[in-house]
Amino acid sequence: MLTELPPDAGPKEILTAWATAGVLTELYGERPAGRLNPLTLRRLLAAADARGPQGLVLALLVQLATAVPLLAETATTPLAERTLAQAADGGTLLALAATDEAAGSDLAALGTTVDLGDGSADLVVSGTKRWVTSASTADHALVLARHKPGRHFTSFTWVLVPLTAPGVTVEPTGTTLFQGSGVGHLTLSGVVLSREHLLGRPGRGLALFARHIAVERLASAAWAIALCRRVLADTERRLRERLVDGVPLRQSASVRQRLADCAVRLSALHALWATSCEKIAVDRDATAAAVLKAASGTTVEHVLTVCGQLQGADGFGAGGVQELRAEAAVFGIGGGTTETVHDTVADRLDTVLSGLAP
Ligand SMILES: Cc1cc2nc3c(=O)[nH]c(=O)nc-3n(C[C@H](O)[C@H](O)[C@H](O)COP(=O)(O)OP(=O)(O)OC[C@H]3O[C@@H](n4cnc5c(N)ncnc54)[C@H](O)[C@@H]3O)c2cc1C
């Protein structure tokens, strides 16, 4: 389906093609309601990975796995429902802006504010959101803001911010990586919005974030598997053709060991994905999502490092494995760093271990 699109097609063209082919209905059902079919999601991300570039996969992942389901669960106003319908048709691209100037690993410290007024007045949103995928290409951002000071779980609320609203400025990050992702920084300078832009009940912001970031982690692991599988197969093919003293490098005992080790780690990640899929997609099990996120971050890092080494100098060519490896480091950072998810696993070690009982 994607092969019929022009090579420079952006996320909206891909989403529209999927919507036209009925794939988004297969993903969400007739009307998105916050749930999705994880096997369809995995298939779509694998197709996007095969097409590339990686930045485009990132934009599609945020839209499919997190932004649309979060909007579906919180859209109670006509404006939000209209935006959801357009996003479900691929006609509207959404960004999800949680990280701001404070450490992304400490969401409870975020400084972006939403003034809710007296319950009837307009909303006023102010703050800076950093490293937001699709910031420069999306129509709207789902912005996580605080309506109360302090770190309490109930101090946060989601707001639907049109990126053309007065007071919104988008700045590119300046990175040469993540082509096609539209990643950028958002400045919200006293953005005044009607109350129709409020998403869900005030105070539910972090609870909703936790539910939806779990599915983003499932999606990110699905992408990790597709990426590692593709890079490993490509590396193996190159090593078959590369001769040292007349013998293909693929036959070297040391190379065989390293390829096998990567395949074993990748198989383990695939098995973990398959066993945690329902727990995460249906039950929103945050512990299972943290285990899977940690495993995918470390597996991608290992596989891409080994494949980068095994591809020698050619790996540094334009669009080669070394560039991919720099981008793939995002698996250990975006959507929660490996250390943050390890913290979650450490907090719930008993649960993790009892889940492994025979
Ligand atoms: C390409 C890209 C796209 C992104 N897209 C989005 C998006 O669409 N929406 C969005 O909201 N955010 C997005 N992000 C931001 C991302 O979610 C954050 O980068 C992430 O949450 C980490 O936050 P930080 O970068 O502020 O790192 P920090 O929190 O400042 O952490 C820096 C480093 O400190 C270490 N560290 C952090 N916490 C701990 C700990 N508890 N224990 C030990 N060490 C620790 C880790 O090594 C970590 O990498 C994106 C980032 C990138 C790179």
The ligand as an ORCA input file, in Angstrom:
! r2SCAN-3c Opt
* xyz 0 1
  C      13.608     12.411     18.951
  C      12.839     12.703     20.211
  C      11.462     12.822     20.127
  C      10.717     13.129     21.269
  N       9.360     13.289     21.163
  C       8.644     13.682     22.250
  C       7.248     13.936     22.135
  O       6.642     13.788     21.068
  N       6.588     14.381     23.245
  C       7.215     14.572     24.438
  O       6.563     14.968     25.396
  N       8.535     14.304     24.587
  C       9.276     13.876     23.514
  N      10.616     13.640     23.623
  C      11.265     13.891     24.916
  C      11.549     12.612     25.670
  O      10.374     11.979     26.105
  C      12.491     12.991     26.827
  O      13.734     13.264     26.209
  C      12.630     11.920     27.873
  O      11.476     11.827     28.661
  C      13.834     12.187     28.800
  O      13.782     13.469     29.310
  P      15.045     14.450     29.177
  O      15.523     14.430     27.771
  O      14.637     15.759     29.744
  O      16.180     13.767     30.033
  P      16.454     13.993     31.593
  O      15.226     13.677     32.369
  O      17.078     15.335     31.772
  O      17.517     12.861     31.865
  C      18.866     12.959     31.309
  C      19.553     11.637     31.556
  O      19.705     11.446     32.970
  C      19.592     10.075     33.295
  N      18.462      9.852     34.203
  C      17.239     10.410     34.154
  N      16.452      9.935     35.150
  C      17.204      9.060     35.854
  C      16.976      8.236     36.992
  N      15.770      8.221     37.601
  N      17.997      7.475     37.434
  C      19.204      7.481     36.807
  N      19.477      8.234     35.725
  C      18.501      9.017     35.248
  C      19.344      9.331     31.980
  O      20.562      8.841     31.485
  C      18.783     10.414     31.080
  O      18.961     10.141     29.698
  C      11.377     13.292     22.510
  C      12.774     13.130     22.587
  C      13.502     12.848     21.455
  C      14.983     12.683     21.554
*
